[in-house]
Amino acid sequence: MKALLLSAFIGLGFGWYSNYSPGGKTLDQEMVEKAVLEWADKTFEFYDGPRFEKFLMVPSDQYFKLENQVNALQEYREELKQNFAAGEVKKTKEEFDLQLKKLDRKIDSLQKVMTSNTARVKSFEIDFWANIMVNNALTVYYVHHIVLDPKYQITEAKITGSIGKENDQIVILYKKNKGK
């Protein structure tokens, strides 16, 4: 039982980090991409073909703990139901139902705290690819790793790779106001 709770605390919470939505982008991802494009418009003299990868939503410590508690309690509830059905729980049906109702109230309370928690995100991260004009009037395909705060303001932008950069004399052409 303890092993199951521990694995639920550790394993299930990490799924939240990816924030993957198979049906499309989340609102947060759209806001992050919009903020990055606005930054690129203000920063680079010219860029073309923007592309985004590896969107990551890093939860706040409090939100992460709450989510893990809810996931663990839901897992425990299901295991408890299975054990009762198998006759392994030595309680009457009324006692068991009372225990489930109490557990459901606790799960609901934690979920309400989660939804009302305004500090759910510590930061966002995304990789931004684009063909960016360089000093020899050509473009080089660069990737920037971008970190944003919970209000979608860029706090860090670091070049993490490039394709087509021939030597160290090749540099990006920045606008004079450079991201301001």
Residue pairs with C-beta under 8 A, 6 or more apart in sequence:
1 76
1 79
4 75
4 76
4 79
5 72
5 75
5 76
8 68
8 71
8 72
8 75
8 76
9 68
9 69
9 71
9 72
10 68
12 68
12 71
12 72
12 75
13 64
13 67
13 68
13 71
16 57
16 59
16 64
16 67
17 56
17 57
17 58
17 59
18 56
19 26
19 28
19 29
19 55
19 56
19 57
21 29
25 33
25 55
26 57
28 57
28 121
28 124
29 52
29 55
29 126
31 152
32 55
32 124
32 126
32 146
32 148
32 152
33 52
33 126
34 152
35 148
35 152
35 153
35 154
36 50
36 52
36 126
36 128
36 146
36 148
36 154
37 50
39 146
39 154
39 157
39 179
40 47
40 50
40 128
40 130
42 175
42 177
42 178
42 179
42 180
43 157
43 174
43 175
43 178
43 179
44 130
44 132
44 133
44 172
44 173
44 174
44 175
45 133
45 173
45 174
45 175
46 132
46 133
46 139
46 173
47 130
47 131
47 132
47 133
47 139
48 130
48 131
48 139
49 129
49 130
49 131
50 128
50 129
50 130
51 128
51 129
51 130
52 126
52 127
52 128
52 129
53 126
53 127
53 129
54 125
54 126
54 127
55 124
55 125
55 126
56 124
56 125
56 126
57 121
57 124
58 121
58 122
58 123
58 124
58 125
59 67
59 120
59 121
59 122
60 117
60 119
60 120
60 121
60 122
61 122
62 117
62 119
63 114
63 117
63 119
63 120
63 121
66 110
66 113
66 114
66 117
67 114
69 110
70 107
70 110
70 111
70 114
73 103
73 106
73 107
73 110
74 107
76 103
77 100
77 103
77 104
77 107
80 89
80 99
80 100
80 103
81 100
83 89
84 91
84 96
89 96
91 99
114 120
119 150
121 150
122 150
123 147
123 148
123 149
123 150
123 155
124 147
124 148
124 149
124 150
124 152
125 145
125 146
125 147
125 148
126 145
126 146
126 148
127 143
127 144
127 145
127 146
127 160
128 143
128 144
128 145
128 146
129 141
129 142
129 143
130 141
130 142
131 139
131 140
131 141
131 142
132 139
132 140
132 141
132 142
132 172
132 173
133 139
133 172
133 173
134 140
134 165
134 170
134 171
134 172
134 173
135 169
135 170
135 171
135 172
135 173
136 170
138 164
139 164
140 162
140 163
140 164
140 165
140 170
140 172
141 162
141 163
141 164
142 159
142 161
142 162
142 165
142 172
143 159
143 160
143 161
143 162
144 157
144 158
144 159
144 160
145 156
145 157
145 158
145 160
146 154
146 156
146 157
147 154
147 155
147 156
147 157
148 154
148 155
149 155
154 179
